[in-house]
Amino acid sequence: MNLLEVKGLTKRFGGVTAVNRVDFSIARGEILGMIGPNGAGKTTLFHLISGFHLGDEGHILFKGEEISSLRPDQICKKGIARTFQIVRPFSHLTVLQNVTIGALNRIPEVNLAQQVALETLRFTGLDKKKNQVGIHLTTPERKRLELTRALATRPELLLLDEVMAGLRPKEIEEMVRLIQDIRGKGITVLVIEHIMKVIMSLSDRIVVLNYGEKIATGTPAEIAKDQKVIKAYLGKEYAFVER
Amino acid sequence: MKFSGPSVAYSILGLLASLLIPLFLDAYYLHILISILFWGYLGSCWNILGGYAGQFSFGHAAFFGVGAYTSSLLFVDAGISPWIGMLLGAILALLLGLFIGYLCFRYGLKGPYFALSMLACAQMLQIIAVNWKAVKGALGVLIPLGDSFLNFTFKNRLPYYYVILAMIIGILILTKWIQEKRLGYYFFAIREDEDAAKALGINIQKYKMIAMALSAFTTAMGGTFYAQYYYYIDPSLSFGGPVSIDILLRPIVGGPGTVFGPLVGSILLSPLSEITRSLFRQYSGLHNMIFGSLLIATVIFLPRGIMGLVKDIGHQISKKKKVEPK
C-alpha cells in the first residue's frame, strides 16, 4: 500500500482552477520531487495535503485513511509534517524552544520534548544555534530551523516546500545530504524545488505540474526526455541530461 | 517546576517581607500597596490571554464586572457569602469567556478585530447593567459595611492586603506553571505564528479557549475583591472602558508574556496613578493623560516592556563577562 495516495484532487479559487484532477502516490521510503513553473499549483497541493486548504473534489488517503477533511493539527498528529515556502520561525523564541514546540506534538512532557528537540537539532546540525532567537538567524539557518521543527513532530511523511531557495551552492549540497539522511531514517519525503540539478539527483521519482494539472510522472531520466515537460518547463538544455 | 537554591531563599525573603512590612504601614500607604497588588493581579490574569497566548483583549472589564456583580448581588439580595459569590462569578465569567471565545476564534478574529469584539462585549454588558432594574441599574450596588471574614468585609485594610497577596501569589504560581508546561509553549506558538503552530500539530482553537477560560475565571475573582474592598460598584466602575485599559496597561508596560511583568508594571504605575490622582485632584482626568503618555512612550521605546529591557541589559552584561577573559 502506498503511504500517500492523491486521487482526482481539485481546488478552485473563484474562476481559477489551481489544482485540477491531480492523481499521484508516494511509496513508503521514497523521495518524490515535484516540479512545475510558477503558479503550477505545487504549493496549493501542499496546502491541500497538509489541511490548510479544503479541496473541492477528490481524495487524499494517508496510510489508506481519508484525511482530506481534517484540520492541519490533526494531519500533523497523523504523521504528516510540512515546511512553509516563506519560512515562519517563532521569531521571539529561541531555536531550542522552536523545535521543542514541534517535539511536543508527540511528547507532552516539556523536559523529554526538549531532549528530543536537542537530538533533532544535532541531526540537522543546528545545535550550536540553539540559544539564538528566531529573528537573529540567517536565511539558510531559518530554512534549516523550519525543517528541524517539522522533523521534531516525528512525521512519517515530510513535505518540504522549496527549502533550498535562496541558498548558496555549498549550502544546497548540505541540504541535499540532510534530506537523504532524513530518508535514511525511514521518513518519506515530498519535495517541491525549482533547482533542476538538485531535484534530478535527489528524487526517486518526479511529478510535473503545469497549470494545475499533472502532465508527467516518472524517474528523473524519463522526465528529462518527456517532450511535454521540456516544452512546459525544462527548456532544451535539460532535454537529454542523464542521471 | 524547577527551584534552585538562591531563588528559594529570595522567595522566602520576599514572602516574609510582604507579610510583615504592611504591619508597620499607615492606612494610606497600605492602600497604595493593596492597589499595586490588586492591579498586578488583574494584569496577570490578562497576561495569560493577552501576553502568553497573544490574544489582545481590550474588554477584560467584561469578566471583571461579571465577577463584581455576581458576588455583590448574591451577597446583598440573597445573603450568600461573597467567597462563594467569588467562585460563582468566576464560573459565570468563564462561561462568558468560552462563549465569546467560541464566536471570535471560530471565525478567526485576530488582533484588532478580537480586541474590538471584547470591547464591544464589555460595552454591551455595561449598557445592560445600566438599564436592568434587577441589577439596580445606574445606581449600582452598595455592599453593607461590616467586619466579618465570612462576609469578606473588614474594618481594617490589613485583611484585604493579605487576601490580595494570596491571590497574586496564586496567579504568579499559575503563570509560572503555565510557562513551563506544554500549555505555555503552545500559547507562545499561537502568539508568534498561528499557521506555523497549526502545522506543528497545535489545535489553536482549543488552546485559545483554554487561555480565555483561565483568564476570564481569574479576572472575575479580582472583580469580587474590588467590590468588597471599595464597598460599592456601578456599571461604569465594573464594565467601563477605563477598567479594561487599567487592566491591560500594567502587563504592557511591565512586559507581556513574562511571569512578573504585570506586577512590575503595577509597581511603577499604580503608585503613580494614586499619587497623581491626589496631587491633581482639581484637574479631573489629568492622571489619565499622564497614564496615556506613559503608555505611548512604552509602546514606542520599550515594545517588550520593562522586563524586556531588563533581559536585554542582562544579556549585555553576560556578553561582556564572556568577552573579558580575553
Contacts between the chains, C-beta under 8 A, distances in Angstrom:
chain1	res1	chain2	res2	distance
A	50	B	199	6.5
A	51	B	198	8.0
A	52	B	195	7.2
A	52	B	198	7.4
A	52	B	199	7.8
A	71	B	198	7.3
A	71	B	203	7.2
A	72	B	195	8.0
A	72	B	198	4.0
A	72	B	199	5.7
A	73	B	198	5.4
A	73	B	200	7.9
A	73	B	201	5.0
A	73	B	202	5.5
A	73	B	203	4.7
A	73	B	204	7.3
A	74	B	203	7.8
A	76	B	198	7.8
A	76	B	199	6.3
A	76	B	200	6.2
A	76	B	201	3.6
A	77	B	201	5.2
A	81	B	199	7.1
A	81	B	200	7.7
A	82	B	199	5.4
A	84	B	195	7.3
A	84	B	196	7.0
A	84	B	199	7.3
A	88	B	193	4.8
A	88	B	195	6.3
A	88	B	196	4.1
A	89	B	193	7.9
A	89	B	196	7.6
A	90	B	188	6.7
A	90	B	189	5.9
A	90	B	192	3.7
A	90	B	193	6.0
A	90	B	196	6.7
A	91	B	192	6.2
A	91	B	193	7.8
A	92	B	188	8.0
A	92	B	192	6.2
A	93	B	188	6.0
A	93	B	189	8.0
A	93	B	192	6.4
A	97	B	185	7.0
A	97	B	188	7.3
A	100	B	185	6.3
A	101	B	185	5.1
A	101	B	186	7.1
A	101	B	188	7.5
A	101	B	189	4.8
A	101	B	197	7.6
A	101	B	200	5.8
A	101	B	202	7.7
A	102	B	200	5.0
A	104	B	182	5.1
A	104	B	185	6.0
A	104	B	186	7.2
A	104	B	201	8.0
A	105	B	200	6.0
A	105	B	201	3.7
A	105	B	202	8.0
A	108	B	182	5.4
A	109	B	182	7.7
A	110	B	180	6.4
A	110	B	181	6.2
A	110	B	182	6.0
A	110	B	185	6.8
A	113	B	182	7.6
A	134	B	192	8.0
A	149	B	196	7.9
A	149	B	200	6.5
A	150	B	199	7.3
A	150	B	200	7.5
A	153	B	200	5.7
A	153	B	201	5.7
